C-alpha cells in the first residue's frame, strides 16, 4: 500500500513538472538541431527493428525514449540531393531541373537564389544558422574562364579549375550564417573541406575514395565524421555563451560509402564494418545529446534525427540484419524501403517522453513546422509542399496530411494516399530487381497499387482490382503537378515540364497503353 502511494506521488510530481515545463516551453521558440544521417536505413536503428535489427544504437534508442518516434516518416526522394532540397525548401524536388539522379561535387546550385529556405526563414527571426557537413545541393565552383560545370558526378580536369577564386552560391548564400563541410558525398570529389565560401586547403592533388578526383593534401575521409561532431559541439558552446537562438543543421557523411570507421569503433559492433560505422554514427548523436545536456540547452532545444533516404544496397551487412525493416526495396527505389526513414524528435519542454506518432509525414514538412514555431506564415511561393508537424507534438493521433509524393532515382513517381500507394511504373523505379525495363520484359502491369495497412511489404499489386482508385489517384497526381504546389494557396510554376511516366525508361511501352490508366471506365 505504501509503495503504491509512493509511486502515485512520484507520478503526480513528474506529471506536474512536465506539464509546467511544457507550458513554459510552449511560450518560447526552441533552438533547433537537425542531424541528418546519410543512407541510414529505417531498420538500422535497433529499437525500430527489434526482430531483425542486429546493430546496437544505444544513443538513438535513448533519444527515442526521451521524445517522439515517427513510424511513418518519409523522404520525398529515394536518393540524397533531391531529398535534401525538399527538406531545406519545403518544396518537392521534382519541381526543379533535377528530374532524376543526384548532383555531383562540382554541380551548380539547385536551390534558386531567391527561394526562401528553412535556415533563411529562421534567420529572419533572430536565429543563428549553421550547416556543418555534407551539402550536396550544388554551388558555383571556381572554373576557369570558358569552363562549364554540369550536374554529372564525373570530375573536371584539374586544369579547368581556379581555386584562388573561391566559391559562389554556397550554403552561406542560401540562409546559413556559417558553413563547414564538403560539397557532396564523401565518395565524390573535391575531397576537401569548405569553410564559408573558401577551400582552407586547395584540392590540387588526386585521391581515391570509391572515385578518384581532386583532393586537398591533408584531407582524410576517416577524419570527417569526428571533425563534424567536434564542430557541432563547438557551435553549441558558442550559442550557450551568447544565448542566441540557433538552428544547427548537421548533415553527416555516414554511414554512406566509403565506410571509413574510426579506429576506436572498428570491430566494436561484432557485426562487420558497416555495423561499426552505424555505431560511430550513433555515437555522434550521443555526443550532441551530451553537449546539449552539459550546456543546459536540452530543455528548449528541438532535436531531430533522421536520414535522407533508405539503406544503400551496395554496402555489405550482416546476413541476419534487415536495414529496411519489413519494407520492400532500399535506397533509389520507389518502394518504401527507398524513402521510409527513421525520424526521432525530442523537445523536452513540449513533447512527452516515450511517445509514438503513426501519422504520415515527410521531411519536406520541416519548413512549415519551423514557420509555425516562430509564428510566421509562409509566403505563397515558399514551402509549397510542406505542412506543419507542430500539432503532432502535443497530439500525435490527428493526421496533418492525407497524401505524400515520393520519387525514385530514375524519376519514378509514387503517390501515398492514406493506406494506399500508387506507383507509376512496373518495377522498383530504382536499383532493386525487377527494374523497370526488366519488369516491362516480364510483362508486369505498368502501374502498382498497394494497401500498406495490410501489405506493408508491397507484395500484392491491386491495380487490376481497383481501376477506379488508380485513375482517381493518377488524376490527383496530375493536379499536384499542374498546381505547382500540394498545399492551399495560389498556383505556382514548376521549373521544368514534368513527365509523370518517364517514358524513356519504359522501352516498347506506347502512349496508348499508358492512356488506359487515365481513361474513365
Secondary structure, 3 states (H helix, E strand, C coil): CHHHHHHHHHHHHHHHHHHHHHHHHHCCCCEEEEEEECCCCHHHCHHHCCCCCCCCCHHHHHHHHHCEEECCEECCECCHHHHHHHHHHCCCHHHCCCCCCCCCCCCCCCCCCCCCCHHHHHHHCCCEEEEEEECCCCCECCECCCCCCCCCCCCCCHHHECHHHCCECCHHHCCCCEEEEECCCCCCCCECCEECCECCCCCCEEEECCCEEEECCCCCHHHHHHHHHHHHHHHHHHHHHHCCCEEEEEECCCCCCCCCCCHHHCCCCCCCHHHHHHHHHHHHHHHHHHHHHHCCCHHHEEEEEEECCCCCCCCCCCCCCCCCCCCCCCCCCCCHHHCECCEEEECCCCCCCCEEECCCEEHHHHHHHHHHHHCCCCCCCCCCCCCCCHHHHHCCCCCCCCEEEEECCCCCEEEEECCEEEECCCCCCCCCCCCHHHHHHCCCCCCEEEECCCCCCCCCCCCCCCHHHHHHHHHHHHHHHHHCCCCCCCCCCCCCCCCCCCHHHCCCCCHHHHHHHHCCC
